Amino acid sequence: MFFQPMVWLTILSFVATLVFILWRPRGINEAIPATIGAIFVLISGSVSLSDLGMITETISGAAITIIATIVMAIVLESFGFFNWVAEKLAAKAKGSGIRLFWYVNLLCFLMTLFFNNDGSILITTPILVMLLNNMRLKNHQKIPYLLSGGLVATASSAPIGVSNIVNLIALKIVHMSLYLHTAMMFVPATLGLLFLVFLLFLRFKRVLPKTIPTKVTGLTQPAYHPLKPGLYSSEKERSKFMRNVLLFVFAVRISLFAASYIGIPVSVMAVIGSLVLLGWRWAYLKIPPIDMIKKTPWYILVFAFSMYVIIYGLNNIGLTDWLIGFMRPMVSGSLLHASVMMGALLSVLSNIFNNHPALMVGTLTLTHMGLDLLTLKVAYLANVIGSDMGSLLLPMGTLATLLWMNILRKGKVKFTWWEYVKVTIVVIPPATLFTLVVLYYWVSSLFGGALQ
């Protein structure tokens, strides 16, 4: 079978797609090579037209949820919410560069939890660049805040599955609810993030400025920002409005888990939340929702669908059968082996192939291994940790990190791949291993009996 044209065309389509996604010549959108790759996989015959219906069902809920979340982030940006947060961030630091470090990482953690990892990178990184430039920090003094924030923003998609479209798709594949995923993952992943930030702090402690300006002004709004002078009668009114918006977003986020618990599709609650927020903006700023057609990154739908077509093609030509034989010894020894070995394997695969295809391949493989329910859940959650945190060893491990590097270049912050790896090589492996071990103890002690 390996020498059949269908097999070769599918494998070459996968490799070529990854190369162009990571290379992105002339800034090409990653959905374009993914779509071309998916077309060649369909031509090869490894994915049939009937398979497309199943693929659509698998990714549709995840894609709609992420799009709705991004729409909410765009609305908040039009309110000036994120610039307001940056100003508050500088004020809360009270002139301490070390305190600012912890607040920056807390901001990036919350941004990913409230929205998603790519949105967190795209929104917080430009604001942090503006903030640090306004503080007149030197290039090497900006790096601790920007790098730690970028790493935390990406890794923070692990605690709750709704913060990453790949995690949502994988949840669908293993038939796991968002509620159960969060119950089993939130504590281990959050502890792992705290350990990661602690390691980053030790690494950057000497570089962090001891004092910073206590007040930052002049942060520029986005070009399309609609707020007019005099909209708020006072800073107190502005802060009250922003807090009300934040409480609403928090309520929407909680509703996703409530919906998952009682069996309502998560995407339904996400869409309702985004529509209400759009209506709020329309009433408050007199901006109709029509602008969302242009501002919403619809290519995410195309990218997610196309990548899954390619991965499903690899599955159909026997990749998962080969992986089953390779991975079975890793998960058959004990739950601890399943957690650590699967997390380590997905970390390696993510850094070689990017975490999006790595997690989907790993998850599809697990579903064909005939594992008992508890081992399947632990192995799957370990996969998520490997693809969300372990993937950060190299910049090409995640699309979010590549976006982050591109934003730094545009912001004229000098930072090379080698400088990135010199930091991640000493913080990512221990943080990932720590998280995987905590995952084992947490799940086996609290959920072992229920999932046997």
N, C-alpha and C positions, 0 to 999 in steps of 0.2 A: 504493500500500500504506500510505503514511504516514497516510492519512485513514480507515483502517479502524478500527472500534471496538476490535478486538483490540489494535491498536498503542497507541491512546490509553490504554486501560485498563491495559496493562502498564506504560507509562511513568508514569502517574499513581500506580500502585501502588508503583513504585520510589521516586518522589519522596516520597510520603506516608510510606513506611516509613522512609526516611532522616530525615525531619523528626522523627518520633516517637521514633526511636532516639536522636537527638542531644538532643532536648528532654526526653524521659523525664518527662512530667507525673506528679506525685505519686510519683516514684521507680519508675515502671512498669518491669518487667523487659523488657530489649530483645528477648527471645524473643517477646513478645506481639505487638508491631507487625510483627515479621518474619513470624510465622505468619499474621497477617491479610493481610499483603501477598502472601504466597505463595498463599493461598487465592484471592484476587482474580486473581492471574496464572493460576492453574489454570482459574478460571471464564472468563477471557478467551479461553482456547484456545491461547495462545502456548506453553504447556507441556502435553504430552499425558500421559496416565496411563502410557504406555510409557516416557516420558522419566524418570519417577520412579525406575524400577529402575536406570537408568544413573547418576542423581544419587546414589542410595543407595550404589551401589558406589564412587563417586568419593569421597564424604565419610566413609564408615563407618570406614575404617582410621585416618584422621586424627583423627576424633572419639574413637574408642576409645583411641588413644594419649594424647591430651590428658587425657581423663577419668582414665585410669590414673595419669598423672603427677600430677594434682591430688589423687587419693586418697593418693598417697605423701606429698605435702606436708601433707595433713591429719593423717596418722599422725605425721609428724615434729613437727607443732605439738602434738599430744597428748603427745609425749615431752618437751615443753618445749625442743625443739632451738633454735628461733629466738630465744627469750629468752636462752638460753645463748650463742648467737652474738653477740647485742647486748652482753652483759656482756663477752665476750672482745674485742669491737670497741673498747669504751671503754678496756679495759686496754691493748690494743695501741697505742692512740694515744699513750699515755705523756704525757698532759697537753698535747698539741699539737693545736690546732684544724686546722692544715694537714694533719697526718698523718691525722687523723680523716676529712678530706675524701677523701683517696685511698682509705682503707679502706672508706668508705661506698660509693664507686663500684665498688670491687672486689667487695664483698658483693653489690651489685645485679647486677653482671655475672654472677657465679657462680650467683646464685639463678635467673636466667633460663636459663642454660645447663643447670642441674640440673633445673629444673622447666619453667616457661613464663612468658611476659611478664606475663600477667594475674595469675597466681599470685604472681609476684615483687612486683608492685605491691600486691596485697591483703595480703601477709604482711609485707614489709619496711617499707612506709610507716607503718603503725600502730606498729611497733616503733621506728622512727626517731623518730616524733613523741614517744613515751614517753621515749626516750633523751634527746632534746634538751630536753624539758620538765624531766626529772630534773636535767639539767645547768644549769638556770635560764638558758638562753640567751634573748636577746631575739628578737622575731619576725623582724626583718631578718637576724639571725645564723642562724636556722634555715633560711631559704630556700636558701642555697647547697647545703646537704646534701640537702634534700628535693627541690629541683628537679633538681639534677644526678643524684641517685639515680633519680628518676622517668624522666628522659630516657634514662639508660643502661640501666635495666631494660627499657624498651620497645625501644630500638634493639638490644639484645643478642640479640633473637630472629633477627637476620640471620645471624650466623656459622654456626649449625646450624639446619636446617629444622625440627627436631623441637620447637623452643621456641615455635612459633606455629601454631595450627590452620589459619590461612589459608595459611601457607607449605606445610604438609603437603598441603593440598588442591591447591594449585598444582603441587606436585611430581607429584602423581598425574596432573594434566591434561597436563603436558609429558613424562610417562613418564621422569622422572629419579629415580635412586636417592638415598636420603639420604646414602649414602657419597660419591657423586660430588659432590653439592651441597656437602657439608662440605669436601671436598678442594679445590674451586674457590673456595669462599666464605670459609672460616674466616680465612685470613690477611688478605685485603683488608678484610673487615668488622671484624676485630679491630683492625687498624691504624687504620681509620676511627674506631672507638670511642675509641682512645687519643688521636687527634687531637681528637675531640669533647671529651673530658674535659680535655685541655690548654687548649682554648679556654674552657671553662667555668671552669677554674682562673684563667686570666688575667682573666676577667670578674669573678670573685668574690674575687680575692686581697685586696682592700682591706677586704672585709666579714668575711672569715673571722676568728673570734676567735683570738688568738695562743695563749691558754692555756684549757684546759678541765679539769674535775674528772678526776682519775686513776682514781677508783673510783666505779662507779655501782651502787647497790642499789635494791631496791624496785620493780623492773619487774614489773608485774602479769601474771599468767598469764591465758589465755582463761577464760571463765566455766565451760567444760566441762572444764577441765584436770584430769586424774585423779590426778596425782602426789600422794602423801601425804607429810607430813614423815617423815623417817627412811628413805625408800626408798633413798637413797644413803648409804652409811656415811661418805663423805668427798667433798670436791670433786674429788679425784683420781679416784675411782671414777666420779663423774658425767661428768667430762671424757673418761674412757676409753670409757664407754658411748656418748657422743655421737660420738666419733671413729669408733667401730665402725659406727654407723648411717650416718655420712657416707661411709665407705669402701664400704658396701653400695650406697648410692644412686649413687656414682660408678661402681661395677661395673655396675649396671643400665644406666646411661647409655651406657657403653662397649659393652654388649651390643647396644644398638639399632643402632649403626653396624656391628658385626660381623654382625648379622642381615641388615642391608641389603646388605652386601658378598657374603654367600653365598646371598642370595635368600630368606631367611625373612622373613615379614611383620613389620615393626617393631612393630605393635600386639600381636603374640603375646608378644614379650619384655617389652613394657611391662606387660601384664596379669600375666604371671608375676612380675615384680618387685614389683608392688603387692600381689599375693596373699601373697607371702613376707613382705613387710613387715607386712601385716595380721596374719599368723600370729605374727610376732615380737612384735607389740604384745599380741596375745591371751595369749601365754605369759608375757610380762613384766609386763603391767599388768592381766591378767585381764579385758580388754575384748573381747567378741565383735565380729566385723566388722559386725554388724547396724546399728550406728549410722551406717555409711557411706551407707546408703540415704537418710537424712535430710540428711547433711552434704555429699554430693557434688552439685555444681551440674549436674544433669542437663539443665537448660535449654540448656546449650551445644550438646547434640546437636540440639535443636529449632531453635536459632538458626542453626547452621551449615547444616542441611538447608534451612531456609526461605530463607535468603539465597541459597543456590545455585540454588534453584528460581526466584527472582526474576531473578537474573543470567542463568540459562539462558533465561528468557523473553525478556530483552533481546537475547540472542544470536539467538534464533529469529526475532525480528521485524526483524533486519537491522542491529543496532547494530555487530556485529563487521565486517560488510561495509563500513560507513561508516568505521570506525576503520582498517581495512586500507588504504584509500586515503589516509587521513590519516597513518598511521604508517609506511607503506612507505618514503617518502623518508628517514625518520629512521634506518632501519637498513640502507639499501642503500649508503650511502657508504663506510663502513668500520666495523670493529669498535669503534673509539673512539667514532664517532658513535652506533653502536648502544647502547653502554654509557651515555654521557653523556645523549643525547637521550631514551632510554627511561626512564632513572632520573629525569630532570627532569620528564618528562610524568607519570609515576606519582606523583611528589611533589606536583605540582599537583592531579591528580585525587584523591589521598588527602586533601588538605587541603580540597577542595571537597565530596567525597562520602563521606569516611571510607575508611580503607585497606582494609577488608575487601572491599567491592564493587569498589574500584578495582583491586586486585591480581587478582581473579578475572576481571574484564572484560579487563584487559590481557593476562593469560595466555591466556585463550580466544582472543583476537585473534591472538596470536603463533602459535598452532597452526594457524591458517588462512592464514598468509602464505606458505607454501611456502619457508621459509628453510632454508639449509644448517644442518647440525647445530651447528657452532661458533657461528654467529651467533644461532641460536635459544637456545643455552645462555647466551651472554653477555647477550642482551636480556632473557631471563627473570631472571637473577641481578640485572641492573640494576633490573628491576621490583621485586624483593624489597627492594633497598636503598632505592628510592624510597618503597615502602610502609611499611618499618620505620623508616627514619631520616628521610627527607625529609618524611614525614607529620607529624613532630613540630613543624613550624613553627607550627601552630595547635592549640589544645587539642582541637578537634573532629576532628582528623586520625585519631585512634585511640580506640577504646573504653577502652583502658588508661589513656590520659591523662585522659579524663573521669572514670574511676573514681578516679584519683589526686587530681584536683581535689576530688571529693566527700569523700574521706578527709581531706583537709586541712581542709575546712569542718567536718567532724565533730570534728576534733582542735583546732578553734578557732585554726587558723593562718591569718592574714589574707594572702590572695594573690589578686590579680585576673587576669583574662584579659589585660589590657593589660600588667601587670607580667610575665606569662609571655612575651608576644610581644616585649617589649623585650629579653629575653635571647635567645630562640630566633632572632630575625631576624638576629643577628650570629654565631651559632654553627652553626645547622643547615645553611644553604646551603653554606658553605665545607666543612663536615665531609662533607656528602653528595657534593659535587663531588669532593673528595679521594678518597673511597671508590670512586666510580665510575671515576676515572682509574686508581687502583691495581688495581681489578678487571680492567680491560682489559689492563694490562701483565702481571699475574699469570697470567691465563687464556691469553693469546696466547703467552706465553713458555713455559709449562709444559704446556699442554694443546692448543695449536694443531695440532700434528702428529697427535695421537691422535684428534682429532674432525673432521678434514678429510674 
